[in-house]
Amino acid sequence: MLRLFYGPGTIAVATAITLEEAGVDYRLLKLDFDSGEQTKPDYHVINPKGRVPALVTDHGVLTETGALLDYIAALAPEANLIPQEPFLAAKMREVMYYLASTMHVNHAHKMRGSRWADQDSSFQDMTAKVQETMTASCAHIEANYPVNPFVLGKEISLADPYLFTILTWASGDGVDMEAFPRLTAFLEMMEQRPSVKATRGYGVL
């Protein structure tokens, strides 16, 4: 059985939702971020980066959200989480790579400034910028992808749990979600999916 190491409210939520969408058996293993469990040697045996998610498989450990989502989709092709049409599959990954390289990084500047700087003044400057950069990312997605009702249109894909998870952080980052009606409708739609309800019920979300 797959084992998913997670922290509540982290990007690991996207993997948990995807596991539910795929119907794959898995076990949740919660890390206590308050005590810094993810930074301790026992967890570094699992993921030397000291981050979540980490997915333990029969073949070894996988890290990085995009890799985990692709692996889960490959385990359950009947769930159709990757579009069959090559261009749409590439557009899905275009969104996922943007979320990983830009939008998640925007959010991380609020609480993880020590990854990029050492001075308190730098942390304050990065935190002050988060509302602007997260708003710009929401505007980019709203303007350039269907998000009706899913990111790519009528069918769910791996991009949807990923985007949903990051959008759950947006209001806390100061984004005025009323300015993005399609993203707001997307959030409301995803909240009604059994996968999201299950993930919330388990305390992951």
N, CA and C atoms as an extended XYZ file, in Angstrom:
615
Properties=species:S:1:pos:R:3:atomname:S:1:resname:S:1:resid:I:1 pbc="F F F"
N         0.840       -1.203        0.000 N   MET     1
C         0.000        0.000        0.000 CA  MET     1
C         0.872        1.249        0.000 C   MET     1
N         0.474        2.233       -0.775 N   LEU     2
C         1.178        3.511       -0.791 CA  LEU     2
C         1.054        4.201        0.558 C   LEU     2
N         2.109        4.929        0.945 N   ARG     3
C         2.079        5.716        2.178 CA  ARG     3
C         2.418        7.161        1.835 C   ARG     3
N         1.531        8.066        2.229 N   LEU     4
C         1.707        9.484        1.927 CA  LEU     4
C         2.044       10.253        3.200 C   LEU     4
N         3.243       10.822        3.247 N   PHE     5
C         3.625       11.715        4.332 CA  PHE     5
C         3.136       13.120        3.981 C   PHE     5
N         2.485       13.750        4.933 N   TYR     6
C         1.868       15.046        4.660 CA  TYR     6
C         1.909       15.937        5.888 C   TYR     6
N         1.678       17.222        5.658 N   GLY     7
C         1.388       18.187        6.701 CA  GLY     7
C         0.058       18.817        6.363 C   GLY     7
N        -0.834       18.996        7.321 N   PRO     8
C        -2.154       19.581        7.021 CA  PRO     8
C        -2.036       20.941        6.343 C   PRO     8
N        -2.821       21.136        5.293 N   GLY     9
C        -2.860       22.417        4.607 CA  GLY     9
C        -1.692       22.695        3.692 C   GLY     9
N        -0.777       21.746        3.553 N   THR    10
C         0.372       21.938        2.672 CA  THR    10
C         0.035       21.494        1.251 C   THR    10
N         1.019       21.581        0.378 N   ILE    11
C         0.809       21.155       -1.000 CA  ILE    11
C         0.547       19.657       -1.088 C   ILE    11
N         0.819       18.914       -0.029 N   ALA    12
C         0.512       17.478       -0.003 CA  ALA    12
C        -0.976       17.215       -0.173 C   ALA    12
N        -1.803       18.218        0.089 N   VAL    13
C        -3.248       18.089       -0.125 CA  VAL    13
C        -3.537       17.659       -1.565 C   VAL    13
N        -2.801       18.205       -2.511 N   ALA    14
C        -3.034       17.883       -3.924 CA  ALA    14
C        -2.838       16.402       -4.192 C   ALA    14
N        -1.839       15.805       -3.561 N   THR    15
C        -1.597       14.379       -3.745 CA  THR    15
C        -2.696       13.553       -3.106 C   THR    15
N        -3.143       13.939       -1.921 N   ALA    16
C        -4.217       13.205       -1.254 CA  ALA    16
C        -5.497       13.233       -2.085 C   ALA    16
N        -5.835       14.396       -2.622 N   ILE    17
C        -7.036       14.498       -3.464 CA  ILE    17
C        -6.889       13.614       -4.695 C   ILE    17
N        -5.712       13.619       -5.296 N   THR    18
C        -5.485       12.817       -6.493 CA  THR    18
C        -5.579       11.329       -6.187 C   THR    18
N        -5.062       10.897       -5.058 N   LEU    19
C        -5.199        9.496       -4.651 CA  LEU    19
C        -6.670        9.110       -4.524 C   LEU    19
N        -7.462       10.022       -3.972 N   GLU    20
C        -8.901        9.766       -3.853 CA  GLU    20
C        -9.562        9.714       -5.227 C   GLU    20
N        -9.212       10.640       -6.100 N   GLU    21
C        -9.783       10.649       -7.444 CA  GLU    21
C        -9.425        9.368       -8.207 C   GLU    21
N        -8.227        8.859       -7.976 N   ALA    22
C        -7.760        7.671       -8.680 CA  ALA    22
C        -8.310        6.382       -8.075 C   ALA    22
N        -8.789        6.447       -6.848 N   GLY    23
C        -9.292        5.243       -6.200 CA  GLY    23
C        -8.190        4.283       -5.800 C   GLY    23
N        -7.011        4.815       -5.513 N   VAL    24
C        -5.856        3.996       -5.142 CA  VAL    24
C        -5.811        3.854       -3.615 C   VAL    24
N        -5.512        2.658       -3.134 N   ASP    25
C        -5.382        2.452       -1.690 CA  ASP    25
C        -4.120        3.133       -1.181 C   ASP    25
N        -4.238        3.813       -0.063 N   TYR    26
C        -3.080        4.488        0.515 CA  TYR    26
C        -3.290        4.694        2.007 C   TYR    26
N        -2.205        5.003        2.658 N   ARG    27
C        -2.222        5.288        4.097 CA  ARG    27
C        -1.623        6.666        4.318 C   ARG    27
N        -2.253        7.441        5.181 N   LEU    28
C        -1.767        8.779        5.503 CA  LEU    28
C        -0.853        8.741        6.723 C   LEU    28
N         0.241        9.482        6.645 N   LEU    29
C         1.180        9.599        7.754 CA  LEU    29
C         1.442       11.087        7.990 C   LEU    29
N         0.903       11.602        9.076 N   LYS    30
C         0.974       13.035        9.369 CA  LYS    30
C         2.292       13.398       10.038 C   LYS    30
N         2.899       14.479        9.563 N   LEU    31
C         4.084       15.041       10.199 CA  LEU    31
C         3.667       16.253       11.020 C   LEU    31
N         4.248       16.393       12.200 N   ASP    32
C         3.946       17.514       13.090 CA  ASP    32
C         4.864       18.685       12.740 C   ASP    32
N         4.346       19.587       11.930 N   PHE    33
C         5.149       20.735       11.521 CA  PHE    33
C         5.421       21.679       12.678 C   PHE    33
N         4.527       21.725       13.663 N   ASP    34
C         4.728       22.620       14.803 CA  ASP    34
C         5.994       22.273       15.561 C   ASP    34
N         6.308       20.995       15.627 N   SER    35
C         7.526       20.568       16.327 CA  SER    35
C         8.696       20.384       15.363 C   SER    35
N         8.461       20.673       14.085 N   GLY    36
C         9.525       20.547       13.093 CA  GLY    36
C         9.887       19.110       12.768 C   GLY    36
N         8.902       18.212       12.855 N   GLU    37
C         9.185       16.800       12.602 CA  GLU    37
C         9.777       16.572       11.221 C   GLU    37
N         9.382       17.418       10.262 N   GLN    38
C         9.878       17.245        8.897 CA  GLN    38
C        11.367       17.554        8.783 C   GLN    38
N        11.942       18.188        9.799 N   THR    39
C        13.364       18.535        9.765 CA  THR    39
C        14.237       17.524       10.498 C   THR    39
N        13.624       16.501       11.087 N   LYS    40
C        14.354       15.559       11.941 CA  LYS    40
C        14.955       14.406       11.126 C   LYS    40
N        16.029       13.801       11.675 N   PRO    41
C        16.714       12.718       10.945 CA  PRO    41
C        15.809       11.563       10.533 C   PRO    41
N        14.839       11.196       11.368 N   ASP    42
C        13.980       10.060       11.014 CA  ASP    42
C        13.233       10.311        9.710 C   ASP    42
N        12.750       11.541        9.532 N   TYR    43
C        12.043       11.829        8.286 CA  TYR    43
C        13.006       12.034        7.135 C   TYR    43
N        14.204       12.524        7.417 N   HIS    44
C        15.173       12.736        6.339 CA  HIS    44
C        15.595       11.427        5.686 C   HIS    44
N        15.397       10.310        6.384 N   VAL    45
C        15.618        9.009        5.753 CA  VAL    45
C        14.608        8.811        4.625 C   VAL    45
N        13.397        9.321        4.825 N   ILE    46
C        12.345        9.243        3.803 CA  ILE    46
C        12.565       10.293        2.731 C   ILE    46
N        12.713       11.551        3.149 N   ASN    47
C        12.897       12.659        2.207 CA  ASN    47
C        13.994       13.579        2.731 C   ASN    47
N        15.194       13.473        2.204 N   PRO    48
C        16.309       14.300        2.681 CA  PRO    48
C        16.058       15.799        2.540 C   PRO    48
N        15.103       16.191        1.689 N   LYS    49
C        14.789       17.613        1.524 CA  LYS    49
C        14.009       18.163        2.708 C   LYS    49
N        13.437       17.278        3.521 N   GLY    50
C        12.690       17.721        4.691 CA  GLY    50
C        11.401       18.441        4.354 C   GLY    50
N        10.770       18.017        3.276 N   ARG    51
C         9.525       18.645        2.846 CA  ARG    51
C         8.472       17.582        2.558 C   ARG    51
N         7.262       18.035        2.372 N   VAL    52
C         6.182       17.146        1.951 CA  VAL    52
C         5.646       17.658        0.613 C   VAL    52
N         5.016       16.747       -0.138 N   PRO    53
C         4.711       15.356        0.188 CA  PRO    53
C         5.879       14.427       -0.110 C   PRO    53
N         5.803       13.245        0.485 N   ALA    54
C         6.655       12.122        0.109 CA  ALA    54
C         5.741       10.910        0.009 C   ALA    54
N         5.901       10.156       -1.057 N   LEU    55
C         5.054        8.986       -1.293 CA  LEU    55
C         5.939        7.751       -1.308 C   LEU    55
N         5.693        6.864       -0.351 N   VAL    56
C         6.462        5.624       -0.260 CA  VAL    56
C         5.745        4.560       -1.080 C   VAL    56
N         6.446        4.011       -2.059 N   THR    57
C         5.897        2.979       -2.943 CA  THR    57
C         6.686        1.689       -2.752 C   THR    57
N         6.238        0.634       -3.418 N   ASP    58
C         6.966       -0.643       -3.361 CA  ASP    58
C         8.320       -0.551       -4.040 C   ASP    58
N         8.513        0.478       -4.861 N   HIS    59
C         9.752        0.614       -5.614 CA  HIS    59
C        10.696        1.661       -5.020 C   HIS    59
N        10.235        2.391       -4.026 N   GLY    60
C        11.040        3.442       -3.430 CA  GLY    60
C        10.196        4.665       -3.120 C   GLY    60
N        10.857        5.736       -2.771 N   VAL    61
C        10.173        6.965       -2.365 CA  VAL    61
C        10.153        7.955       -3.519 C   VAL    61
N         9.001        8.604       -3.692 N   LEU    62
C         8.866        9.680       -4.666 CA  LEU    62
C         8.610       10.988       -3.940 C   LEU    62
N         9.215       12.062       -4.425 N   THR    63
C         8.958       13.404       -3.914 CA  THR    63
C         8.687       14.326       -5.100 C   THR    63
N         8.247       15.528       -4.804 N   GLU    64
C         7.848       16.566       -5.754 CA  GLU    64
C         6.447       16.265       -6.290 C   GLU    64
N         5.555       17.209       -6.069 N   THR    65
C         4.129       17.001       -6.327 CA  THR    65
C         3.832       16.540       -7.745 C   THR    65
N         4.409       17.184       -8.740 N   GLY    66
C         4.127       16.809      -10.114 CA  GLY    66
C         4.473       15.361      -10.404 C   GLY    66
N         5.594       14.888       -9.868 N   ALA    67
C         5.998       13.497      -10.073 CA  ALA    67
C         5.016       12.548       -9.401 C   ALA    67
N         4.579       12.887       -8.201 N   LEU    68
C         3.621       12.044       -7.487 CA  LEU    68
C         2.301       11.954       -8.245 C   LEU    68
N         1.819       13.081       -8.723 N   LEU    69
C         0.545       13.076       -9.434 CA  LEU    69
C         0.629       12.258      -10.715 C   LEU    69
N         1.714       12.398      -11.451 N   ASP    70
C         1.890       11.605      -12.668 CA  ASP    70
C         1.928       10.112      -12.346 C   ASP    70
N         2.607        9.756      -11.275 N   TYR    71
C         2.715        8.343      -10.887 CA  TYR    71
C         1.340        7.779      -10.531 C   TYR    71
N         0.581        8.522       -9.763 N   ILE    72
C        -0.755        8.062       -9.365 CA  ILE    72
C        -1.641        7.875      -10.593 C   ILE    72
N        -1.579        8.825      -11.511 N   ALA    73
C        -2.382        8.713      -12.734 CA  ALA    73
C        -1.999        7.475      -13.534 C   ALA    73
N        -0.702        7.137      -13.542 N   ALA    74
C        -0.240        5.950      -14.270 CA  ALA    74
C        -0.726        4.668      -13.601 C   ALA    74
N        -0.870        4.696      -12.276 N   LEU    75
C        -1.371        3.525      -11.560 CA  LEU    75
C        -2.849        3.276      -11.826 C   LEU    75
N        -3.577        4.325      -12.138 N   ALA    76
C        -5.032        4.205      -12.333 CA  ALA    76
C        -5.447        4.885      -13.635 C   ALA    76
N        -5.044        4.334      -14.780 N   PRO    77
C        -5.376        4.983      -16.059 CA  PRO    77
C        -6.874        5.096      -16.301 C   PRO    77
N        -7.643        4.213      -15.650 N   GLU    78
C        -9.096        4.256      -15.835 CA  GLU    78
C        -9.718        5.516      -15.255 C   GLU    78
N        -8.993        6.221      -14.378 N   ALA    79
C        -9.503        7.464      -13.800 CA  ALA    79
C        -9.402        8.628      -14.775 C   ALA    79
N        -8.643        8.458      -15.859 N   ASN    80
C        -8.533        9.476      -16.926 CA  ASN    80
C        -8.095       10.834      -16.384 C   ASN    80
N        -7.060       10.822      -15.564 N   LEU    81
C        -6.573       12.070      -14.975 CA  LEU    81
C        -5.549       12.794      -15.847 C   LEU    81
N        -5.138       12.150      -16.932 N   ILE    82
C        -4.260       12.781      -17.920 CA  ILE    82
C        -4.981       12.736      -19.265 C   ILE    82
N        -5.158       13.870      -19.929 N   PRO    83
C        -5.849       13.865      -21.224 CA  PRO    83
C        -5.164       12.954      -22.232 C   PRO    83
N        -5.971       12.297      -23.054 N   GLN    84
C        -5.424       11.429      -24.090 CA  GLN    84
C        -4.785       12.233      -25.218 C   GLN    84
N        -5.337       13.393      -25.496 N   GLU    85
C        -4.832       14.225      -26.595 CA  GLU    85
C        -3.505       14.864      -26.169 C   GLU    85
N        -2.431       14.659      -26.924 N   PRO    86
C        -1.109       15.123      -26.503 CA  PRO    86
C        -1.032       16.607      -26.172 C   PRO    86
N        -1.701       17.448      -26.959 N   PHE    87
C        -1.621       18.885      -26.694 CA  PHE    87
C        -2.276       19.218      -25.358 C   PHE    87
N        -3.438       18.620      -25.092 N   LEU    88
C        -4.103       18.886      -23.814 CA  LEU    88
C        -3.279       18.363      -22.643 C   LEU    88
N        -2.631       17.215      -22.829 N   ALA    89
C        -1.760       16.694      -21.762 CA  ALA    89
C        -0.614       17.668      -21.491 C   ALA    89
N        -0.077       18.251      -22.550 N   ALA    90
C         0.989       19.236      -22.391 CA  ALA    90
C         0.472       20.514      -21.725 C   ALA    90
N        -0.749       20.943      -22.079 N   LYS    91
C        -1.326       22.125      -21.432 CA  LYS    91
C        -1.547       21.862      -19.943 C   LYS    91
N        -1.954       20.647      -19.603 N   MET    92
C        -2.118       20.297      -18.197 CA  MET    92
C        -0.789       20.472      -17.451 C   MET    92
N         0.278       19.966      -18.051 N   ARG    93
C         1.581       20.071      -17.385 CA  ARG    93
C         2.092       21.506      -17.414 C   ARG    93
N         1.716       22.264      -18.407 N   GLU    94
C         2.058       23.689      -18.424 CA  GLU    94
C         1.519       24.373      -17.168 C   GLU    94
N         0.260       24.087      -16.844 N   VAL    95
C        -0.329       24.649      -15.629 CA  VAL    95
C         0.407       24.141      -14.394 C   VAL    95
N         0.657       22.838      -14.346 N   MET    96
C         1.301       22.253      -13.176 CA  MET    96
C         2.694       22.828      -12.945 C   MET    96
N         3.452       22.996      -14.023 N   TYR    97
C         4.801       23.543      -13.876 CA  TYR    97
C         4.742       25.005      -13.439 C   TYR    97
N         3.754       25.731      -13.925 N   TYR    98
C         3.587       27.121      -13.482 CA  TYR    98
C         3.253       27.167      -11.993 C   TYR    98
N         2.360       26.303      -11.568 N   LEU    99
C         2.000       26.264      -10.144 CA  LEU    99
C         3.220       25.954       -9.291 C   LEU    99
N         4.043       25.008       -9.739 N   ALA   100
C         5.215       24.610       -8.960 CA  ALA   100
C         6.301       25.674       -8.948 C   ALA   100
N         6.563       26.254      -10.126 N   SER   101
C         7.721       27.144      -10.248 CA  SER   101
C         7.424       28.588       -9.895 C   SER   101
N         6.146       28.974       -9.962 N   THR   102
C         5.809       30.381       -9.767 CA  THR   102
C         4.818       30.604       -8.634 C   THR   102
N         3.626       30.015       -8.731 N   MET   103
C         2.584       30.351       -7.767 CA  MET   103
C         2.891       29.820       -6.367 C   MET   103
N         3.374       28.586       -6.280 N   HIS   104
C         3.740       28.055       -4.971 CA  HIS   104
C         4.902       28.843       -4.373 C   HIS   104
N         5.833       29.231       -5.220 N   VAL   105
C         6.970       30.031       -4.746 CA  VAL   105
C         6.498       31.408       -4.259 C   VAL   105
N         5.550       32.001       -4.983 N   ASN   106
C         4.980       33.271       -4.522 CA  ASN   106
C         4.468       33.138       -3.088 C   ASN   106
N         3.681       32.102       -2.864 N   HIS   107
C         3.100       31.875       -1.538 CA  HIS   107
C         4.184       31.628       -0.491 C   HIS   107
N         5.194       30.857       -0.855 N   ALA   108
C         6.234       30.490        0.113 CA  ALA   108
C         7.025       31.693        0.606 C   ALA   108
N         7.062       32.770       -0.167 N   HIS   109
C         7.790       33.955        0.275 CA  HIS   109
C         7.189       34.565        1.543 C   HIS   109
N         5.956       34.227        1.862 N   LYS   110
C         5.327       34.782        3.065 CA  LYS   110
C         5.888       34.162        4.338 C   LYS   110
N         6.171       32.861        4.302 N   MET   111
C         6.564       32.155        5.522 CA  MET   111
C         7.923       31.480        5.428 C   MET   111
N         8.466       31.368        4.243 N   ARG   112
C         9.709       30.613        4.049 CA  ARG   112
C        10.812       31.489        3.481 C   ARG   112
N        10.849       32.751        3.896 N   GLY   113
C        11.834       33.679        3.354 CA  GLY   113
C        13.271       33.246        3.577 C   GLY   113
N        13.502       32.434        4.619 N   SER   114
C        14.863       32.001        4.919 CA  SER   114
C        15.441       31.097        3.827 C   SER   114
N        14.593       30.646        2.916 N   ARG   115
C        15.114       29.869        1.785 CA  ARG   115
C        15.902       30.744        0.820 C   ARG   115
N        15.618       32.055        0.830 N   TRP   116
C        16.201       32.941       -0.168 CA  TRP   116
C        17.040       34.077        0.421 C   TRP   116
N        16.905       34.331        1.722 N   ALA   117
C        17.606       35.483        2.308 CA  ALA   117
C        17.882       35.238        3.780 C   ALA   117
N        18.679       36.141        4.372 N   ASP   118
C        19.056       36.013        5.782 CA  ASP   118
C        18.627       37.195        6.646 C   ASP   118
N        18.341       38.330        6.037 N   GLN   119
C        18.055       39.533        6.788 CA  GLN   119
C        16.556       39.688        7.041 C   GLN   119
N        16.208       40.155        8.256 N   ASP   120
C        14.800       40.378        8.585 CA  ASP   120
C        14.144       41.345        7.612 C   ASP   120
N        14.876       42.357        7.190 N   SER   121
C        14.303       43.330        6.258 CA  SER   121
C        13.929       42.661        4.933 C   SER   121
N        14.690       41.661        4.540 N   SER   122
C        14.378       40.926        3.318 CA  SER   122
C        13.104       40.115        3.491 C   SER   122
N        12.959       39.501        4.663 N   PHE   123
C        11.748       38.717        4.924 CA  PHE   123
C        10.517       39.612        4.857 C   PHE   123
N        10.622       40.797        5.448 N   GLN   124
C         9.493       41.727        5.458 CA  GLN   124
C         9.132       42.156        4.044 C   GLN   124
N        10.143       42.392        3.230 N   ASP   125
C         9.915       42.814        1.852 CA  ASP   125
C         9.244       41.692        1.057 C   ASP   125
N         9.711       40.462        1.246 N   MET   126
C         9.112       39.333        0.535 CA  MET   126
C         7.665       39.127        0.956 C   MET   126
N         7.404       39.213        2.258 N   THR   127
C         6.039       39.032        2.751 CA  THR   127
C         5.113       40.093        2.177 C   THR   127
N         5.596       41.313        2.098 N   ALA   128
C         4.771       42.415        1.587 CA  ALA   128
C         4.423       42.231        0.115 C   ALA   128
N         5.220       41.465       -0.599 N   LYS   129
C         5.026       41.286       -2.041 CA  LYS   129
C         4.038       40.164       -2.372 C   LYS   129
N         3.721       39.321       -1.377 N   VAL   130
C         2.950       38.107       -1.651 CA  VAL   130
C         1.564       38.408       -2.199 C   VAL   130
N         0.869       39.372       -1.639 N   GLN   131
C        -0.471       39.704       -2.134 CA  GLN   131
C        -0.424       40.058       -3.617 C   GLN   131
N         0.556       40.848       -3.994 N   GLU   132
C         0.678       41.269       -5.392 CA  GLU   132
C         0.971       40.089       -6.317 C   GLU   132
N         1.939       39.248       -5.931 N   THR   133
C         2.343       38.160       -6.823 CA  THR   133
C         1.281       37.062       -6.899 C   THR   133
N         0.624       36.769       -5.775 N   MET   134
C        -0.429       35.757       -5.808 CA  MET   134
C        -1.634       36.253       -6.608 C   MET   134
N        -1.936       37.532       -6.493 N   THR   135
C        -3.021       38.113       -7.288 CA  THR   135
C        -2.686       38.046       -8.768 C   THR   135
N        -1.461       38.342       -9.103 N   ALA   136
C        -1.037       38.273      -10.509 CA  ALA   136
C        -1.137       36.848      -11.043 C   ALA   136
N        -0.811       35.865      -10.212 N   SER   137
C        -0.910       34.473      -10.641 CA  SER   137
C        -2.364       34.072      -10.858 C   SER   137
N        -3.234       34.488       -9.972 N   CYS   138
C        -4.667       34.207      -10.157 CA  CYS   138
C        -5.167       34.847      -11.455 C   CYS   138
N        -4.736       36.067      -11.705 N   ALA   139
C        -5.157       36.763      -12.927 CA  ALA   139
C        -4.662       36.021      -14.171 C   ALA   139
N        -3.445       35.510      -14.105 N   HIS   140
C        -2.887       34.772      -15.236 CA  HIS   140
C        -3.716       33.526      -15.546 C   HIS   140
N        -4.043       32.773      -14.529 N   ILE   141
C        -4.795       31.534      -14.750 CA  ILE   141
C        -6.215       31.832      -15.212 C   ILE   141
N        -6.851       32.805      -14.562 N   GLU   142
C        -8.220       33.161      -14.953 CA  GLU   142
C        -8.276       33.608      -16.411 C   GLU   142
N        -7.244       34.298      -16.881 N   ALA   143
C        -7.258       34.860      -18.237 CA  ALA   143
C        -6.831       33.872      -19.313 C   ALA   143
N        -6.083       32.826      -18.934 N   ASN   144
C        -5.436       32.014      -19.968 CA  ASN   144
C        -5.867       30.554      -20.036 C   ASN   144
N        -6.743       30.130      -19.114 N   TYR   145
C        -7.199       28.744      -19.124 CA  TYR   145
C        -8.717       28.714      -18.975 C   TYR   145
N        -9.376       27.680      -19.508 N   PRO   146
C       -10.843       27.655      -19.482 CA  PRO   146
C       -11.442       27.744      -18.081 C   PRO   146
N       -10.935       26.914      -17.145 N   VAL   147
C       -11.467       26.835      -15.776 CA  VAL   147
C       -13.007       26.832      -15.819 C   VAL   147
N       -13.553       25.909      -16.628 N   ASN   148
C       -15.001       25.877      -16.839 CA  ASN   148
C       -15.487       24.471      -17.169 C   ASN   148
N       -15.807       23.641      -16.174 N   PRO   149
C       -15.629       23.922      -14.751 CA  PRO   149
C       -14.232       23.587      -14.253 C   PRO   149
N       -13.496       22.738      -15.050 N   PHE   150
C       -12.145       22.354      -14.662 CA  PHE   150
C       -11.118       23.230      -15.373 C   PHE   150
N        -9.874       23.082      -14.986 N   VAL   151
C        -8.815       23.923      -15.547 CA  VAL   151
C        -8.796       23.859      -17.071 C   VAL   151
N        -8.912       22.646      -17.629 N   LEU   152
C        -8.830       22.472      -19.075 CA  LEU   152
C       -10.183       22.445      -19.757 C   LEU   152
N       -11.248       22.628      -18.993 N   GLY   153
C       -12.580       22.617      -19.587 CA  GLY   153
C       -13.494       21.606      -18.933 C   GLY   153
N       -13.997       20.656      -19.713 N   LYS   154
C       -15.059       19.774      -19.234 CA  LYS   154
C       -14.566       18.599      -18.407 C   LYS   154
N       -13.295       18.212      -18.535 N   GLU   155
C       -12.805       17.001      -17.888 CA  GLU   155
C       -11.774       17.329      -16.815 C   GLU   155
N       -11.845       16.590      -15.713 N   ILE   156
C       -10.861       16.760      -14.650 CA  ILE   156
C        -9.504       16.241      -15.111 C   ILE   156
N        -8.444       16.836      -14.588 N   SER   157
C        -7.083       16.373      -14.863 CA  SER   157
C        -6.243       16.604      -13.609 C   SER   157
N        -4.988       16.214      -13.684 N   LEU   158
C        -4.088       16.395      -12.543 CA  LEU   158
C        -3.924       17.856      -12.163 C   LEU   158
N        -4.153       18.761      -13.096 N   ALA   159
C        -3.999       20.186      -12.797 CA  ALA   159
C        -5.030       20.676      -11.784 C   ALA   159
N        -6.161       19.975      -11.686 N   ASP   160
C        -7.248       20.473      -10.837 CA  ASP   160
C        -6.978       20.324       -9.337 C   ASP   160
N        -6.578       19.155       -8.830 N   PRO   161
C        -6.217       19.096       -7.411 CA  PRO   161
C        -5.062       20.035       -7.063 C   PRO   161
N        -4.136       20.178       -8.007 N   TYR   162
C        -2.967       21.042       -7.780 CA  TYR   162
C        -3.413       22.503       -7.647 C   TYR   162
N        -4.189       22.980       -8.612 N   LEU   163
C        -4.652       24.368       -8.557 CA  LEU   163
C        -5.559       24.590       -7.352 C   LEU   163
N        -6.472       23.673       -7.115 N   PHE   164
C        -7.370       23.815       -5.967 CA  PHE   164
C        -6.585       24.008       -4.683 C   PHE   164
N        -5.580       23.182       -4.458 N   THR   165
C        -4.801       23.270       -3.219 CA  THR   165
C        -4.166       24.640       -3.060 C   THR   165
N        -3.543       25.140       -4.107 N   ILE   166
C        -2.882       26.442       -4.011 CA  ILE   166
C        -3.897       27.568       -3.856 C   ILE   166
N        -5.052       27.446       -4.508 N   LEU   167
C        -6.075       28.484       -4.357 CA  LEU   167
C        -6.657       28.537       -2.949 C   LEU   167
N        -6.582       27.444       -2.210 N   THR   168
C        -7.069       27.491       -0.823 CA  THR   168
C        -6.196       28.410        0.033 C   THR   168
N        -5.025       28.749       -0.449 N   TRP   169
C        -4.146       29.667        0.281 CA  TRP   169
C        -4.376       31.125       -0.108 C   TRP   169
N        -5.061       31.366       -1.216 N   ALA   170
C        -5.073       32.694       -1.833 CA  ALA   170
C        -5.676       33.764       -0.943 C   ALA   170
N        -6.824       33.495       -0.346 N   SER   171
C        -7.456       34.513        0.506 CA  SER   171
C        -6.553       34.878        1.671 C   SER   171
N        -5.907       33.878        2.258 N   GLY   172
C        -4.982       34.139        3.356 CA  GLY   172
C        -3.768       34.934        2.929 C   GLY   172
N        -3.488       34.909        1.634 N   ASP   173
C        -2.381       35.696        1.090 CA  ASP   173
C        -2.833       37.092        0.662 C   ASP   173
N        -4.094       37.416        0.928 N   GLY   174
C        -4.590       38.752        0.632 CA  GLY   174
C        -5.215       38.916       -0.731 C   GLY   174
N        -5.415       37.805       -1.455 N   VAL   175
C        -6.026       37.910       -2.787 CA  VAL   175
C        -7.527       38.155       -2.642 C   VAL   175
N        -8.030       39.123       -3.371 N   ASP   176
C        -9.475       39.382       -3.414 CA  ASP   176
C       -10.082       38.436       -4.440 C   ASP   176
N       -10.582       37.301       -3.964 N   MET   177
C       -11.081       36.281       -4.888 CA  MET   177
C       -12.340       36.724       -5.619 C   MET   177
N       -13.049       37.742       -5.126 N   GLU   178
C       -14.223       38.243       -5.842 CA  GLU   178
C       -13.833       38.811       -7.206 C   GLU   178
N       -12.579       39.143       -7.374 N   ALA   179
C       -12.100       39.654       -8.660 CA  ALA   179
C       -11.916       38.535       -9.681 C   ALA   179
N       -12.041       37.282       -9.234 N   PHE   180
C       -11.790       36.137      -10.107 CA  PHE   180
C       -12.972       35.172      -10.022 C   PHE   180
N       -14.060       35.490      -10.714 N   PRO   181
C       -15.277       34.691      -10.573 CA  PRO   181
C       -15.126       33.248      -11.032 C   PRO   181
N       -14.334       33.002      -12.061 N   ARG   182
C       -14.198       31.618      -12.523 CA  ARG   182
C       -13.369       30.794      -11.540 C   ARG   182
N       -12.345       31.397      -10.967 N   LEU   183
C       -11.562       30.680       -9.962 CA  LEU   183
C       -12.391       30.429       -8.699 C   LEU   183
N       -13.228       31.389       -8.334 N   THR   184
C       -14.105       31.212       -7.175 CA  THR   184
C       -15.099       30.091       -7.424 C   THR   184
N       -15.684       30.054       -8.618 N   ALA   185
C       -16.610       28.970       -8.970 CA  ALA   185
C       -15.890       27.627       -8.986 C   ALA   185
N       -14.644       27.621       -9.441 N   PHE   186
C       -13.837       26.405       -9.451 CA  PHE   186
C       -13.622       25.888       -8.030 C   PHE   186
N       -13.278       26.776       -7.115 N   LEU   187
C       -13.097       26.381       -5.717 CA  LEU   187
C       -14.374       25.775       -5.150 C   LEU   187
N       -15.495       26.418       -5.411 N   GLU   188
C       -16.772       25.937       -4.890 CA  GLU   188
C       -17.131       24.586       -5.485 C   GLU   188
N       -16.867       24.409       -6.783 N   MET   189
C       -17.146       23.133       -7.440 CA  MET   189
C       -16.280       22.021       -6.864 C   MET   189
N       -14.988       22.292       -6.698 N   MET   190
C       -14.077       21.267       -6.179 CA  MET   190
C       -14.441       20.872       -4.748 C   MET   190
N       -14.905       21.820       -3.963 N   GLU   191
C       -15.287       21.511       -2.583 CA  GLU   191
C       -16.398       20.464       -2.518 C   GLU   191
N       -17.184       20.354       -3.575 N   GLN   192
C       -18.291       19.401       -3.592 CA  GLN   192
C       -17.879       18.008       -4.072 C   GLN   192
N       -16.663       17.873       -4.565 N   ARG   193
C       -16.232       16.564       -5.049 CA  ARG   193
C       -15.961       15.624       -3.870 C   ARG   193
N       -16.336       14.351       -3.998 N   PRO   194
C       -16.081       13.397       -2.912 CA  PRO   194
C       -14.620       13.327       -2.507 C   PRO   194
N       -13.715       13.495       -3.467 N   SER   195
C       -12.280       13.432       -3.154 CA  SER   195
C       -11.865       14.533       -2.196 C   SER   195
N       -12.390       15.727       -2.411 N   VAL   196
C       -12.048       16.861       -1.547 CA  VAL   196
C       -12.722       16.709       -0.187 C   VAL   196
N       -13.971       16.266       -0.201 N   LYS   197
C       -14.671       16.055        1.065 CA  LYS   197
C       -13.959       15.004        1.910 C   LYS   197
N       -13.478       13.936        1.283 N   ALA   198
C       -12.756       12.892        2.015 CA  ALA   198
C       -11.447       13.444        2.573 C   ALA   198
N       -10.732       14.184        1.755 N   THR   199
C        -9.452       14.749        2.187 CA  THR   199
C        -9.651       15.699        3.358 C   THR   199
N       -10.701       16.502        3.286 N   ARG   200
C       -11.003       17.409        4.407 CA  ARG   200
C       -11.405       16.605        5.638 C   ARG   200
N       -12.163       15.547        5.436 N   GLY   201
C       -12.594       14.719        6.560 CA  GLY   201
C       -11.432       14.040        7.268 C   GLY   201
N       -10.389       13.716        6.522 N   TYR   202
C        -9.211       13.083        7.122 CA  TYR   202
C        -8.305       14.095        7.847 C   TYR   202
N        -8.625       15.382        7.708 N   GLY   203
C        -7.797       16.399        8.353 CA  GLY   203
C        -6.579       16.791        7.564 C   GLY   203
N        -6.508       16.363        6.302 N   VAL   204
C        -5.360       16.741        5.461 CA  VAL   204
C        -5.515       18.165        4.969 C   VAL   204
N        -6.736       18.515        4.634 N   LEU   205
C        -7.059       19.849        4.092 CA  LEU   205
C        -7.534       20.770        5.185 C   LEU   205
